[in-house]
Amino acid sequence: MRYFVKHISLILLHLTLALNGFAQHNSAVSNVWIADNGDGTYTNPILHADYSDPDVIKVGGDFYMTSSSFNAVPALPILHSKDLVNWKLINHAVNNLLPEEHFSSPQHGNGVWAPSIRYHQGYFYIYWGDPDFGIYMVKTDDPAGEWDDPVLVKAGEGLIDPSPLWDDDGKAYLVHAYARSRSGINTVLVVHEMNPDGTELTGEPVLVFDGHENGNRVVEGPKFLKRGGWYYILAPAGGVTEGWQLALRSKNAFGPYEHKKVLHQGNTDINGPHQGGLVELDSEESWFVHFQDKGVYGRIVHLNPVEWKDGWPMIGEDINNDGVGEPVLTYQKPDVGSEFPIQTPAESDEFNKQKLGLQWQWHGNPEPTWALTSKMGFVRLYGKPLPKGVKNLWGVPNLLLQKFSAPAFTATVKMKFRPHMIGEKAGLIIMGEDYGYLAVERGRDGFRIMQVTAEGADSGVSENVQESAQVNSRELWFRAEIQEGGLTRFSYSDDGQSFNEIGEAFQAKEGRWIGAKIGLFAVQPQNGEPDDYLDYSSQHSGFADVDWFRITTLEK
């Protein structure tokens, strides 16, 4: 019922926007999820997309957010807002993950874990832990511009979730957690001293909190801050899906720390509300941005008010008077002194610019010839040979993907297929540990549309063709209709008007530490046989020219 009401509200809002001159496919406003209710209130989540482990800062009148990106490239998304409710994706801080050769193939669930963004003496800093290589840092004086190359602040396995603090006396510190899968320990937090320029840890780790001793399992994701002479570490506990939020405080950076539970699910439907960043406004309000794990959609982003009580940041609203906050659903927007336009991260792409839209990421460090943009109104995806030894697309890095952006939506893509090899294919994919796609393939007897699934792709299963159909046209429209919960139906058209459903309904599934993604691919078989029948078969590689990719509200 809640989604139905929200859906009707969005339809009315979109009609209003259209009357005000917003173009359907070029608007900065999403077609599918808007948190701003247009009446001074907002409804959580503020982003119904997988911006997991978010952290946020305020610099002047601007807010900046980053989040985990794991193996996806470009990495470390940078989002900007003027009011904490309406966000725009403006950049990524890292173009290629290090070591570059290691991340040239998909490293599912590895890479960038739980970053922390800070502003210090004119520079923006982001720290993150790579569970296999150590703690990295990047910085810039312009978050929408170029970021410096990553610096390895501390090498080591299992060092995760770092957060820095520059103190009033010029000293600097860094808190982090441990990944048991690499280090053998977890649920403890340590603080290091750090050199003032933030490039190196100078002291030995000092244990400041052990959740085993007080019933707080899986303590990780700490965020370091100082307020009113107190050092605070905000840290989640209890696990991704069912956890809660802790606040620790001490008069000394190295402890000892008191602790208090400040946010939990309580009687709400918002499971595991925890892990995020706290900001204070000029209006003296405080707010907390955090995630909720929502399965196939990943870790979506919520915004909750903070009230300081006896020196503790109590988050959300204490509805049942148990002394712990619960997440809000609809609430008054933050008091930032002005009203700002509704905006959302981009989803649709007309492919008429010289760069790919910021919503797109690859599953590994990209090669220059995976995709070529143009000013001719399309992006060209070249059909690259499948890597040796892969059994399905789980091991393929050249998948061009974006996040699920709403509970239910429709994705439609128009493409022209120009293959070079027998068995070459291109199409529209829903990617996760299970995946399903709709593709056009060049066979020996012509072209065929095929709906394919791989249930258990992460364990190396082979693909299953659910249904196929011969087609004569090489200009095709593919569509995926994603219902609430991720059940997906595929259809295709050769005229863009009449769509034919094909195959079985596919249940989308999350990836490794990420939500399911949707996007595009073009591949060739290994050691493929050239298609000498085609008059353009002398070209070195086949390709698909993708005219556009459009996300719209799912029609009931």
Order of alpha helices (4+ residues) and beta strands (2+ residues): alpha-beta-beta-beta-beta-beta-beta-beta-beta-beta-beta-beta-alpha-beta-beta-beta-beta-beta-beta-beta-beta-beta-beta-beta-beta-beta-beta-beta-beta-beta-beta-beta-beta-beta-beta-beta-beta-beta
